[in-house]
Amino acid sequence: MKQSLGAKTLAMPTPVWLVGTYDENNKPNVMAAAWGGICCSKPPCIQVSLRAATYTHGNIKKRKAFTVSVPSEEYWRAADYVGIASGRDTDKINDLGWTSVQSKLVDAPYLDECSLVIECRLKETVELGLHTLFVGEILDVKADEASLTNGKLDIQKIKPIIFNPGDSGYFSVGKKIADAFKQKTPP
């Protein structure tokens, strides 16, 4: 028998993404966000949902762009830090000793330390309540060669962090269990 847990944000897994923006003084900023995902195939788009209270929220509205840098599991402490600290109060990228790279496609920085980067132009903004959903049209995906196998992204090499809202824990990706889009008959 299933037990009701109530209306909560318990969908899983959720990614840990580092959302990069510039502020009004062109200072690069990054925050961790777990409310995000792919939302359209054509044009290719992702979405992140952010509270209006975040510094990044205002930066996206002003600059109409953002990047997503996908941190590997070795950077869980850094991801946790940039999700807690505010860019209003500190230079988080400098605090970490990390390198911000200015995108040549959008008005936002990405993090050189992350092996996977998504560069987005703001396409849509939807006010939902506590969160604003920002839809970014993907203009490019950049990946370190070391994160590829036969020219394709290799999740076991990227080692992205996954957030579990049920226990507020960070997790790593497990083993591959099968190839997708192969089961044409009922199992």
Secondary structure as UniProt FT lines:
FT   STRAND          14..15
FT   STRAND          17..22
FT   TURN            24..25
FT   STRAND          28..33
FT   STRAND          36..40
FT   TURN            41..44
FT   STRAND          45..51
FT   TURN            52..53
FT   HELIX           55..63
FT   STRAND          65..70
FT   HELIX           73..75
FT   HELIX           76..84
FT   TURN            87..89
FT   HELIX           92..96
FT   STRAND          100..102
FT   STRAND          109..111
FT   TURN            112..113
FT   STRAND          116..127
FT   STRAND          131..143
FT   HELIX           145..147
FT   STRAND          148..149
FT   TURN            150..151
FT   STRAND          152..153
FT   HELIX           155..158
FT   STRAND          162..164
FT   TURN            165..168
FT   STRAND          169..171
//
